[in-house]
Amino acid sequence: MPWNTPGPAVTDNRMTMAPVPRQPLRTDRLLLRPTKAADAARAFEIQSDWEVTRMLAQASFPPDRQEIERWFADHPNEWAAGSAYRFAVVLDGRMAGLVDVDGIGGGAGSLGYWFERAAWGRGYAFEAARAVTRFVSGDVGLVKLVAGHAQDNPASGRVLAKLGFRRVDTVDLFSRSRNEYISQCRYDRLDER
Ligand SMILES: CC(C)(COP(=O)(O)OP(=O)(O)OC[C@H]1O[C@@H](n2cnc3c(N)ncnc32)[C@H](O)[C@@H]1OP(=O)(O)O)[C@@H](O)C(=O)NCCC(=O)NCCS
């Protein structure tokens, strides 16, 4: 069973909900706006930093510009289909990172995030991810989120703990960026209705 497949008690709220408008989210310090194709250039820059991309198990390193462009170009379709909601995090007018929930199905989805190194250590990941988890819980109607991080990425584990995620287990996962198996710590969060 895929990791983010929910148990039988979880219902698929998308069956009864109208499409979710593409809308920005605002926090005290950040603007989060739905991603657009032009964001690919900044994403390529950010993922050209090994310290960022080594923590992203599905990303290639060095990053592949065309693959990233194709990925961003598809984001509006994913949003329309309700399969993924991805936000560019804008700081001082510039994209500093991305927070998304993808793999959506059966009322569940998978949370992810990455930021340029210059933005680390100021609480931005937590602040942005909290806005996105509230959005998918409130506006989209998801009732379960899953997430994971490499064992050597305690900062991400701390972000998840602050968001109320519960550590579930640790599995071996192939990291595309590192080209080797890593220990991946997996988490979930159930939202009561
Ligand atoms: C992981 C990442 C998103 C964190 O971003 P951030 O904006 O620095 O995160 P925050 O400031 O919101 O929170 C980080 C927390 O981790 C803590 N932390 C940082 N480094 C740590 C370490 N080595 N050990 C333990 N805790 C650590 C911070 O103190 C903070 O906790 P606090 O608020 O209780 O003090 C960022 O480092 C990043 O983009 N890394 C590369 C990509 C990545 O790892 N993405 C996640 C993949 S699972």
The ligand as a Tripos MOL2 file, in Angstrom:
@<TRIPOS>MOLECULE
LIG
   48    50     1     0     0
SMALL
NO_CHARGES

@<TRIPOS>ATOM
      1 C1         14.6270   22.1230    6.4590 C.3       1 LIG1
      2 C2         14.3710   23.5810    6.1370 C.3       1 LIG1
      3 C3         13.1310   23.7080    5.2670 C.3       1 LIG1
      4 C4         14.1810   24.3510    7.4430 C.3       1 LIG1
      5 O1         13.9210   25.7050    7.1150 O.3       1 LIG1
      6 P1         13.9830   26.8550    8.2450 P.3       1 LIG1
      7 O2         13.2700   28.0330    7.7190 O.co2     1 LIG1
      8 O3         15.3910   27.0290    8.6930 O.co2     1 LIG1
      9 O4         13.1250   26.1590    9.4000 O.3       1 LIG1
     10 P2         12.5610   26.8760   10.7150 P.3       1 LIG1
     11 O5         13.4410   28.0420   11.0480 O.co2     1 LIG1
     12 O6         11.0940   27.1130   10.5400 O.co2     1 LIG1
     13 O7         12.7050   25.7290   11.8020 O.3       1 LIG1
     14 C5         13.8990   25.0080   11.9220 C.3       1 LIG1
     15 C6         13.9670   24.4020   13.2930 C.3       1 LIG1
     16 O8         14.9920   23.4090   13.2850 O.3       1 LIG1
     17 C7         15.9250   23.7150   14.2900 C.3       1 LIG1
     18 N1         17.2110   23.2420   13.8090 N.ar      1 LIG1
     19 C8         17.9960   23.7820   12.8500 C.ar      1 LIG1
     20 N2         19.0890   23.0490   12.6890 N.ar      1 LIG1
     21 C9         18.9980   22.0190   13.5640 C.ar      1 LIG1
     22 C10        19.8360   20.9340   13.8900 C.ar      1 LIG1
     23 N3         20.9900   20.7270   13.2490 N.pl3     1 LIG1
     24 N4         19.4210   20.0660   14.8470 N.ar      1 LIG1
     25 C11        18.2510   20.2430   15.4820 C.ar      1 LIG1
     26 N5         17.4040   21.2640   15.2180 N.ar      1 LIG1
     27 C12        17.7910   22.1460   14.2620 C.ar      1 LIG1
     28 C13        15.8390   25.1990   14.4540 C.3       1 LIG1
     29 O9         16.3560   25.6110   15.7070 O.3       1 LIG1
     30 C14        14.3330   25.4010   14.3690 C.3       1 LIG1
     31 O10        13.6800   24.9910   15.5210 O.3       1 LIG1
     32 P3         13.1660   26.0580   16.6520 P.3       1 LIG1
     33 O11        12.1720   26.9350   15.9550 O.co2     1 LIG1
     34 O12        12.5710   25.2140   17.7140 O.co2     1 LIG1
     35 O13        14.3880   26.8310   17.0970 O.co2     1 LIG1
     36 C15        15.5850   24.2130    5.3760 C.3       1 LIG1
     37 O14        16.7420   23.9780    6.1130 O.3       1 LIG1
     38 C16        15.7610   23.6720    3.9760 C.2       1 LIG1
     39 O15        15.1370   24.1610    3.0240 O.2       1 LIG1
     40 N6         16.6360   22.6520    3.8580 N.am      1 LIG1
     41 C17        16.9230   22.0600    2.5430 C.3       1 LIG1
     42 C18        15.7150   21.3510    1.9370 C.3       1 LIG1
     43 C19        15.0430   20.4600    2.9680 C.2       1 LIG1
     44 O16        15.6740   19.8870    3.8350 O.2       1 LIG1
     45 N7         13.7340   20.3130    2.7940 N.am      1 LIG1
     46 C20        12.9670   19.4070    3.6370 C.3       1 LIG1
     47 C21        13.1010   18.0380    3.1190 C.3       1 LIG1
     48 S1         12.3520   16.8800    4.2320 S.3       1 LIG1
@<TRIPOS>BOND
     1     1     2 1
     2     2     3 1
     3     2     4 1
     4     2    36 1
     5     4     5 1
     6     5     6 1
     7     6     7 2
     8     6     8 1
     9     6     9 1
    10     9    10 1
    11    10    11 2
    12    10    12 1
    13    10    13 1
    14    13    14 1
    15    14    15 1
    16    15    16 1
    17    15    30 1
    18    16    17 1
    19    17    18 1
    20    17    28 1
    21    18    19 ar
    22    18    27 ar
    23    19    20 ar
    24    20    21 ar
    25    21    22 ar
    26    21    27 ar
    27    22    23 1
    28    22    24 ar
    29    24    25 ar
    30    25    26 ar
    31    26    27 ar
    32    28    29 1
    33    28    30 1
    34    30    31 1
    35    31    32 1
    36    32    33 2
    37    32    34 1
    38    32    35 1
    39    36    37 1
    40    36    38 1
    41    38    39 2
    42    38    40 1
    43    40    41 1
    44    41    42 1
    45    42    43 1
    46    43    44 2
    47    43    45 1
    48    45    46 1
    49    46    47 1
    50    47    48 1
@<TRIPOS>SUBSTRUCTURE
     1 LIG1         1 GROUP 0 **** ****
